[in-house]
Amino acid sequence: MSDKVNRRDLVGQLARGAVILGFGGAAGYLAQKANGQIVWQVDGAKCINSRLGEVGVEACSLCTTECVVLQSAVRAVNDFSKCGRCSICPAYFNIKSAVDSNGLPSEKRCPRDAITRKPIGVVDPQDPANNYYEYVIDEEKCDGCGKCVMDCKEPMGLGSIRLKVRHNLCVACNRCAISTACPKGAVERLTVSKALNFGRTNEAPR
């Protein structure tokens, strides 16, 4: 009798253990799935606008025109750690426009006036061009056209401005229309953890 009870207890313990392991495995899977959420992001090493060394080409505007969102979920962002804070920024000014009375280009580069510049420190009225500026992108105005990104690239700029999919604006389509249209396949699906650091460094083409 004792042997039967022990076997019954053993079977019961094994059954309970299997259930617990099942729940634990499911919980682990769900946690892994949450941590590995897939999102769309722009690969700066492939994007025509962002890719360092890609010169003599027109800015690609497909991120603006192909997104299913009324105003594209792609935005230009400035990596301030790389920004030169130049007085004459080629991403802010149309450097080919006529020079004004202050010795600065008279036209801005962004068609939506989505970039603002603020002086760092006190500007010398005798030499206003000899100063540093902070360039901030107003993402409510930006539509990801890529013109500023293109002109921020070397040799004119430092490549601090890049295109990035804003996940709070993206509707997470199963098949991204921009990715389908992109001639370089620069819009890719990544896990959230990878996407957070994606595109912070742009390598020159090899």
C-alpha positions as CSV (number, residue, x, y, z in Angstrom):
1,M,0.0,0.0,0.0
2,S,2.8,2.3,0.9
3,D,4.5,1.7,-2.3
4,K,1.3,2.6,-4.2
5,V,0.9,5.8,-2.3
6,N,4.5,6.7,-2.9
7,R,4.1,6.1,-6.6
8,R,0.9,8.1,-6.7
9,D,2.6,11.0,-4.9
10,L,5.5,10.8,-7.2
11,V,3.3,10.9,-10.3
12,G,1.3,13.8,-8.8
13,Q,4.5,15.7,-8.1
14,L,5.8,15.0,-11.6
15,A,2.5,16.2,-13.1
16,R,2.5,19.4,-11.0
17,G,6.2,20.0,-11.9
18,A,5.3,19.6,-15.6
19,V,2.5,22.2,-15.2
20,I,4.8,24.6,-13.4
21,L,7.5,24.1,-16.0
22,G,4.9,24.7,-18.7
23,F,3.8,28.0,-17.2
24,G,7.4,28.9,-16.6
25,G,8.3,28.2,-20.2
26,A,5.3,30.1,-21.5
27,A,6.1,33.1,-19.2
28,G,9.7,33.0,-20.4
29,Y,8.6,32.9,-24.0
30,L,6.3,35.8,-23.5
31,A,9.0,37.8,-21.7
32,Q,11.4,37.0,-24.5
33,K,8.8,38.0,-27.1
34,A,8.2,41.3,-25.3
35,N,11.9,42.0,-25.1
36,G,12.4,41.0,-28.7
37,Q,9.6,43.1,-30.1
38,I,10.2,43.7,-33.8
39,V,10.2,47.2,-35.1
40,W,11.2,49.0,-38.4
41,Q,14.3,51.2,-38.4
42,V,16.5,52.9,-41.0
43,D,20.0,51.5,-41.6
44,G,22.2,54.6,-42.0
45,A,24.9,52.6,-43.7
46,K,22.5,51.7,-46.5
47,C,20.3,54.8,-46.8
48,I,21.3,57.1,-49.7
49,N,20.7,60.2,-47.6
50,S,22.6,59.0,-44.5
51,R,25.3,56.9,-46.0
52,L,28.7,58.6,-45.6
53,G,30.7,58.7,-48.8
54,E,27.5,58.6,-51.0
55,V,28.0,61.9,-53.0
56,G,26.7,63.3,-56.2
57,V,23.2,61.9,-55.8
58,E,19.8,63.6,-55.2
59,A,18.2,63.3,-51.8
60,C,15.8,60.4,-51.6
61,S,12.3,61.4,-50.4
62,L,10.7,58.0,-50.4
63,C,10.5,58.0,-46.6
64,T,8.2,61.0,-46.9
65,T,6.0,59.8,-49.8
66,E,5.7,56.1,-49.2
67,C,4.7,55.9,-45.5
68,V,1.1,54.9,-44.9
69,V,0.9,57.5,-42.1
70,L,-0.3,60.9,-43.3
71,Q,2.9,62.5,-42.1
72,S,5.7,60.0,-42.3
73,A,6.8,58.2,-39.1
74,V,10.4,58.8,-40.3
75,R,12.1,61.8,-38.7
76,A,15.5,63.5,-39.0
77,V,17.3,63.4,-35.7
78,N,20.5,65.2,-34.7
79,D,23.2,63.3,-32.7
80,F,24.6,66.2,-30.7
81,S,27.7,64.3,-29.7
82,K,28.7,64.3,-33.4
83,C,27.4,67.8,-34.3
84,G,30.1,70.4,-35.0
85,R,27.7,73.2,-33.9
86,C,28.9,75.2,-36.9
87,S,28.0,78.8,-37.5
88,I,27.2,78.0,-41.1
89,C,25.6,74.5,-41.0
90,P,24.9,73.0,-44.5
91,A,21.9,71.2,-43.1
92,Y,20.4,74.4,-41.8
93,F,21.4,76.9,-44.5
94,N,21.2,76.6,-48.3
95,I,24.8,77.4,-48.6
96,K,24.4,78.1,-52.3
97,S,22.0,81.0,-51.6
98,A,22.9,84.6,-51.7
99,V,24.8,86.0,-48.6
100,D,23.0,88.4,-46.4
101,S,24.2,91.5,-44.5
102,N,25.6,89.3,-41.7
103,G,27.7,87.2,-44.1
104,L,25.3,84.2,-43.8
105,P,23.4,82.4,-46.5
106,S,20.0,84.0,-46.9
107,E,17.9,80.8,-47.4
108,K,17.3,77.8,-45.2
109,R,17.7,74.2,-46.3
110,C,14.6,72.6,-44.7
111,P,11.5,73.1,-46.8
112,R,9.3,72.9,-43.7
113,D,11.5,75.1,-41.5
114,A,11.8,72.2,-39.0
115,I,15.3,73.1,-37.8
116,T,16.0,75.8,-35.3
117,R,19.4,77.1,-34.2
118,K,20.3,78.6,-30.9
119,P,23.6,80.4,-30.2
120,I,25.8,78.8,-27.6
121,G,27.1,81.6,-25.4
122,V,27.2,85.2,-26.2
123,V,27.3,86.2,-29.9
124,D,29.9,88.8,-30.8
125,P,28.0,91.6,-32.7
126,Q,31.2,92.5,-34.5
127,D,31.8,89.0,-35.7
128,P,28.5,87.0,-35.6
129,A,29.8,84.3,-37.8
130,N,32.4,83.4,-35.2
131,N,30.2,81.5,-32.9
132,Y,28.8,78.0,-32.2
133,Y,25.1,77.0,-32.5
134,E,22.9,74.2,-31.4
135,Y,20.6,72.8,-34.1
136,V,17.4,71.3,-32.9
137,I,14.9,69.5,-35.2
138,D,11.2,70.1,-34.6
139,E,9.8,66.6,-35.2
140,E,6.2,67.9,-35.4
141,K,7.3,69.8,-38.6
142,C,9.8,67.3,-39.9
143,D,8.5,64.8,-42.5
144,G,11.7,62.9,-43.1
145,C,12.4,64.3,-46.6
146,G,16.1,63.7,-45.9
147,K,17.5,67.0,-47.4
148,C,19.2,68.0,-44.2
149,V,20.6,64.5,-43.7
150,M,22.0,64.6,-47.2
151,D,23.7,67.9,-46.7
152,C,25.0,67.1,-43.2
153,K,27.2,64.3,-44.7
154,E,30.9,64.7,-45.2
155,P,32.7,66.6,-46.7
156,M,30.3,69.5,-45.9
157,G,29.0,68.2,-42.6
158,L,29.9,65.6,-40.0
159,G,27.0,63.2,-40.5
160,S,25.4,63.9,-37.2
161,I,21.9,64.1,-38.6
162,R,20.3,60.8,-39.7
163,L,16.8,59.5,-40.5
164,K,15.1,57.4,-37.9
165,V,11.7,55.7,-37.6
166,R,9.8,57.0,-34.5
167,H,8.1,54.0,-33.0
168,N,5.4,56.1,-31.3
169,L,4.3,57.3,-34.8
170,C,4.8,54.1,-36.7
171,V,1.8,51.8,-37.0
172,A,4.0,48.8,-37.3
173,C,2.8,47.5,-40.6
174,N,3.6,43.9,-41.3
175,R,5.1,45.0,-44.6
176,C,6.5,48.5,-44.4
177,A,5.6,50.5,-47.6
178,I,8.9,52.5,-47.3
179,S,10.9,49.3,-47.0
180,T,9.3,47.9,-50.1
181,A,10.0,51.1,-52.1
182,C,13.5,51.8,-50.8
183,P,16.1,51.1,-53.5
184,K,18.8,50.2,-51.0
185,G,16.7,48.1,-48.6
186,A,17.7,50.5,-45.9
187,V,14.5,50.1,-43.8
188,E,14.8,46.8,-41.8
189,R,13.0,45.0,-39.0
190,L,15.0,44.8,-35.8
191,T,14.3,43.9,-32.2
192,V,13.7,47.0,-30.0
193,S,17.0,46.6,-28.2
194,K,18.9,46.7,-31.4
195,A,16.8,49.5,-32.9
196,L,17.5,51.8,-30.0
197,N,21.2,51.9,-31.0
198,F,20.7,51.4,-34.7
199,G,22.1,54.0,-37.1
200,R,24.1,55.9,-34.5
201,T,27.3,55.1,-36.4
202,N,27.4,55.4,-40.2
203,E,30.2,53.6,-41.9
204,A,31.7,54.7,-45.2
205,P,30.9,52.3,-48.0
206,R,33.5,49.6,-48.6
